[in-house]
Amino acid sequence: MKEKVYEFLRTIPKGKVVTYGQIAEYLGNKKLARVVGNILHNNPDEYKYPCYKVVDSKGNLSKHFAFGGIEKQKEKLEREGIIVNGYKVDLDKYKM
């Protein structure tokens, strides 16, 4: 399952985000969203597997982003042209 999550991350286009629930649905069970979060928190390579592109179902960034916290996640998203307002992204505009 872990490998499927990491490979899914590689399919997210530049300037787009996905939710934990989207990844869980890809795995076949929307109830696995928390499991997805745990897998992402143990991401072995932030450059190969861009977990910063994953937000919650309301577009909120992760307070516990594994690679430098919420400010670092915000910075990475903004570098891709994603507008972050108050640590939240507009899912209507940026969701894959």
NUMITI-629993 format. One line per field, with one value per residue: residue in one letter; x, y, z of N, C-alpha, C, O in turn. Coordinates in Angstrom, 3 decimals, padded with zeros to 6 digits. Example, Ala and Ser with C-alpha at 12.3 -4.5 7.8 and 13.67 -1.06 7.14 Angstrom:
! residues 2
r (A,S) .
n.xx (013.190,012.850) .
n.yy (-005.690,-002.250) .
n.zz (007.800,007.080) .
ca.xx (012.300,013.670) .
ca.yy (-004.500,-001.060) .
ca.zz (007.800,007.140) .
c.xx (013.200,012.900) .
c.yy (-003.300,000.030) .
c.zz (007.800,007.870) .
o.xx (014.236,013.409) .
o.yy (-003.319,001.138) .
o.zz (008.465,008.039) .
//
This chain:
! residues 96
r (M,K,E,K,V,Y,E,F,L,R,T,I,P,K,G,K,V,V,T,Y,G,Q,I,A,E,Y,L,G,N,K,K,L,A,R,V,V,G,N,I,L,H,N,N,P,D,E,Y,K,Y,P,C,Y,K,V,V,D,S,K,G,N,L,S,K,H,F,A,F,G,G,I,E,K,Q,K,E,K,L,E,R,E,G,I,I,V,N,G,Y,K,V,D,L,D,K,Y,K,M) .
n.xx (000.829,001.910,003.803,002.093,000.884,003.063,003.783,001.485,001.717,003.625,002.219,000.885,000.224,002.248,001.392,-000.971,-003.012,-003.834,-006.186,-006.073,-008.137,-008.642,-006.395,-006.810,-009.173,-008.133,-006.682,-008.733,-010.429,-012.061,-012.004,-009.443,-008.007,-006.645,-004.671,-003.249,-002.230,-000.462,001.355,002.402,003.659,005.858,007.405,010.064,011.545,011.385,011.704,011.481,008.944,006.447,004.990,004.109,002.108,-000.278,-003.306,-005.862,-009.403,-010.668,-008.907,-006.878,-003.519,-000.962,-000.403,001.598,003.559,005.979,008.493,009.704,007.547,004.445,004.915,006.959,005.673,003.756,005.448,006.596,004.331,003.556,005.729,005.103,003.143,000.720,-001.778,-001.853,-003.940,-004.053,-002.995,-004.425,-005.687,-007.463,-009.584,-011.342,-010.019,-007.382,-007.370,-006.567) .
n.yy (-001.189,001.230,001.759,002.223,004.598,006.372,006.266,007.353,010.001,010.930,011.379,013.729,016.724,019.678,022.576,021.638,020.071,017.330,015.544,013.806,012.014,011.599,010.124,007.910,006.931,006.179,004.031,002.366,002.583,004.963,005.430,005.159,007.464,008.529,006.628,007.051,009.595,008.905,007.325,009.247,010.900,009.461,009.574,008.688,010.276,013.441,014.809,013.016,012.003,014.031,015.007,017.384,018.323,017.401,017.923,018.561,017.630,020.053,021.737,022.591,023.044,020.856,020.824,019.378,018.903,016.838,017.661,020.112,021.551,023.502,026.021,025.507,023.733,025.468,027.294,025.635,024.975,027.502,028.111,026.643,028.094,028.004,029.553,030.307,030.880,031.899,029.407,027.651,026.166,026.804,024.468,024.176,025.435,024.349,021.591,018.350) .
n.zz (000.000,000.790,-001.225,-003.384,-002.616,-002.610,-005.319,-006.453,-005.654,-007.398,-009.688,-009.552,-011.078,-011.739,-009.919,-008.908,-006.347,-004.148,-002.085,001.086,001.130,-001.610,-002.344,-000.725,-001.878,-004.343,-003.469,-002.960,-000.778,000.852,003.551,004.381,004.706,006.981,007.319,004.989,005.617,007.686,006.281,004.533,006.367,006.936,004.702,002.625,000.867,000.087,-002.296,-004.408,-003.898,-003.771,-001.178,-000.166,-001.718,-000.817,000.822,003.346,003.352,003.213,002.122,003.730,004.835,006.204,009.635,010.650,008.734,007.392,006.467,007.543,008.553,008.542,007.373,005.549,003.819,002.756,001.449,-000.545,-002.077,-002.983,-004.588,-006.780,-007.879,-006.627,-004.845,-001.477,001.101,004.320,005.179,003.625,000.655,-002.401,-003.287,-005.422,-007.434,-007.491,-007.071,-008.210) .
ca.xx (000.000,002.812,004.374,001.037,000.720,004.206,003.709,000.401,002.247,004.409,001.313,000.241,000.864,002.692,000.313,-002.172,-002.954,-004.817,-006.535,-005.809,-009.267,-008.434,-005.410,-007.484,-010.068,-007.258,-006.329,-009.930,-011.221,-011.985,-011.775,-008.008,-007.368,-005.693,-003.551,-002.483,-001.496,000.661,002.338,003.057,004.517,007.084,007.922,011.517,012.230,010.461,011.889,010.947,007.526,006.068,003.867,003.643,000.949,-001.451,-003.993,-007.052,-010.611,-011.100,-007.824,-005.919,-002.190,-000.699,000.343,002.701,004.270,007.182,009.755,009.887,006.352,003.437,005.497,007.718,004.686,003.208,006.493,006.721,003.145,003.607,006.735,004.447,002.104,-000.521,-002.029,-002.214,-004.543,-004.231,-002.654,-005.498,-005.730,-008.781,-009.667,-012.030,-009.042,-006.115,-007.487,-006.363) .
ca.yy (000.000,002.379,002.022,002.797,005.990,007.148,006.362,008.290,011.356,011.291,011.680,015.031,017.730,020.949,023.534,020.947,019.365,016.275,015.373,012.481,011.192,011.207,009.037,006.758,006.404,005.510,002.755,001.539,002.728,006.354,005.451,005.023,008.787,008.667,005.736,007.792,010.621,008.268,006.928,010.461,011.417,008.653,009.666,008.566,011.176,014.537,015.275,011.977,011.836,015.376,014.950,018.731,018.585,016.764,018.765,017.881,017.726,021.450,022.487,023.036,022.458,020.031,021.442,018.477,018.540,016.120,018.240,021.513,022.182,024.112,027.138,024.911,023.234,026.658,027.806,024.730,025.129,028.823,028.027,026.037,028.992,027.775,030.605,029.777,031.917,031.432,027.983,026.911,026.344,026.738,023.171,024.332,025.916,023.627,020.124,017.533) .
ca.zz (000.000,000.899,-002.540,-004.229,-002.186,-003.087,-006.769,-006.762,-005.474,-008.585,-010.804,-009.327,-011.935,-011.169,-009.722,-008.441,-005.074,-003.923,-000.673,001.654,000.697,-003.010,-002.366,-000.124,-002.913,-005.303,-002.851,-002.934,000.434,001.302,005.001,004.640,004.651,008.090,007.003,003.987,006.352,008.389,005.266,004.057,007.427,006.913,003.345,002.652,-000.057,-000.221,-003.674,-005.295,-003.580,-003.314,-000.242,000.149,-002.570,-000.216,001.803,003.861,002.531,003.139,001.498,004.742,004.868,007.376,010.737,010.977,007.504,007.825,006.011,007.903,009.106,007.690,006.601,004.448,002.863,002.101,000.560,-001.687,-002.908,-003.616,-005.651,-007.945,-008.344,-005.891,-003.863,-000.155,001.953,005.699,005.232,002.952,-000.800,-003.019,-003.952,-006.709,-008.417,-007.545,-006.872,-009.402) .
c.xx (000.876,003.378,003.353,000.814,001.847,004.183,002.594,000.902,002.990,003.532,000.663,000.957,001.302,001.493,-000.997,-001.927,-003.976,-005.115,-006.148,-006.894,-009.150,-007.457,-006.034,-008.448,-009.276,-006.864,-007.533,-010.801,-011.046,-011.702,-010.297,-007.275,-006.346,-004.457,-002.640,-001.635,-000.292,001.753,003.111,004.009,005.853,007.715,009.463,012.264,011.281,010.585,011.310,009.432,006.999,004.823,003.354,002.405,-000.335,-001.998,-005.221,-008.272,-011.158,-010.026,-006.770,-004.587,-002.002,000.115,001.594,003.441,005.659,008.501,009.824,008.657,005.505,003.980,006.261,006.770,004.097,004.199,006.613,005.520,003.172,004.647,006.158,003.312,000.761,-000.661,-002.517,-002.701,-004.754,-004.007,-003.759,-005.426,-007.162,-008.860,-010.385,-011.043,-007.851,-006.203,-007.364,-007.624) .
c.yy (001.257,002.764,002.668,004.265,006.839,007.307,007.325,009.734,011.836,011.655,013.057,016.084,018.968,021.887,022.915,020.300,018.234,016.227,013.965,011.517,010.739,010.041,007.768,006.113,005.641,004.122,001.816,001.678,004.134,006.467,005.326,006.365,008.975,007.790,006.416,008.862,010.058,007.844,008.154,011.030,010.659,008.598,009.617,009.600,012.277,015.049,014.281,011.834,013.134,015.416,016.340,019.100,017.966,017.653,018.017,018.187,019.142,022.336,022.982,022.304,021.680,020.783,020.640,018.016,018.029,016.803,019.735,022.243,022.895,025.257,026.615,024.359,024.401,027.195,026.948,024.861,026.452,028.861,027.427,026.916,028.809,028.861,029.964,030.943,031.356,029.945,027.104,027.204,026.196,025.432,023.259,024.714,024.961,022.103,019.393,016.737) .
c.zz (000.000,-000.469,-003.474,-003.888,-002.759,-004.603,-007.197,-006.654,-006.711,-009.776,-010.669,-010.170,-011.159,-011.068,-009.263,-007.089,-005.089,-002.429,-000.219,001.177,-000.744,-003.109,-001.795,-001.132,-003.970,-004.783,-002.729,-001.709,001.004,002.804,005.364,004.669,005.781,007.876,005.983,004.673,007.070,007.415,004.795,005.105,007.485,005.524,003.378,001.793,-000.523,-001.655,-004.678,-005.132,-002.955,-002.414,000.151,-000.669,-002.024,000.894,002.321,002.992,002.395,002.502,002.467,004.614,006.163,008.423,011.056,009.722,007.872,007.477,006.282,008.406,008.053,006.831,005.382,003.386,002.065,001.062,-000.709,-002.626,-003.661,-004.735,-006.933,-008.472,-007.673,-004.832,-002.573,000.686,003.347,005.858,004.632,001.456,-001.286,-003.815,-005.293,-007.806,-008.580,-007.404,-008.204,-009.705) .
o.xx (000.599,003.426,003.696,000.582,001.603,004.527,002.740,000.547,002.977,004.030,-000.037,002.154,000.794,000.686,-002.024,-000.787,-004.866,-004.387,-005.929,-006.618,-009.519,-007.674,-005.813,-008.524,-009.703,-006.732,-007.382,-011.809,-010.002,-011.211,-009.946,-006.044,-005.276,-003.340,-001.416,-000.457,000.780,002.941,004.335,005.054,006.842,008.471,010.092,013.468,010.470,009.651,010.718,008.720,007.094,003.742,002.278,001.724,-001.369,-001.266,-005.576,-008.172,-012.018,-010.217,-005.863,-004.539,-002.782,001.187,002.537,003.896,006.416,009.519,009.983,008.721,005.808,003.551,006.211,007.027,003.959,003.819,006.718,005.687,002.844,004.463,006.662,002.602,-000.233,000.239,-003.467,-001.953,-005.550,-004.742,-003.992,-005.146,-007.976,-008.270,-010.073,-011.222,-007.361,-005.207,-007.983,-007.659) .
o.yy (002.220,003.941,003.550,005.083,007.903,008.371,008.034,010.582,013.026,012.182,013.501,016.312,019.261,021.989,023.592,020.013,018.193,016.798,013.066,010.360,009.611,009.094,006.675,004.887,004.583,003.170,000.631,000.982,004.453,007.497,005.384,006.394,009.534,008.179,006.364,009.022,010.663,007.992,008.108,011.583,011.162,007.677,010.411,009.788,012.064,015.664,014.678,011.577,013.317,015.812,016.456,020.077,018.001,018.081,016.962,018.923,019.398,023.544,023.716,021.108,021.824,021.312,021.156,016.875,018.701,016.549,020.532,023.446,022.889,025.438,027.217,024.498,024.321,027.508,027.480,024.858,026.504,029.569,027.674,026.529,029.394,029.061,029.181,031.884,030.435,029.281,025.978,028.328,025.532,025.316,022.499,024.350,024.782,021.406,019.777,015.981) .
o.zz (-000.714,-000.824,-004.260,-004.779,-003.327,-005.118,-008.192,-007.473,-007.026,-010.770,-011.579,-009.998,-010.076,-011.992,-009.231,-006.722,-005.939,-001.617,-001.031,000.862,-001.069,-003.866,-002.317,-001.222,-004.433,-005.553,-002.434,-001.588,001.572,003.266,006.542,004.656,005.543,008.215,006.098,004.351,007.064,007.702,004.670,004.760,008.017,005.215,004.077,001.962,-001.424,-002.169,-005.681,-006.103,-001.741,-002.851,000.738,-000.355,-002.690,001.786,001.796,002.010,001.552,002.362,002.075,004.326,007.104,008.130,011.657,009.651,008.572,008.122,005.357,008.662,006.860,005.692,004.309,002.190,000.844,-000.066,-001.814,-003.846,-004.846,-005.725,-008.029,-009.400,-008.101,-004.017,-002.573,000.949,003.534,006.590,005.071,001.039,-000.644,-004.889,-006.209,-008.968,-009.695,-007.599,-009.197,-010.676) .
//
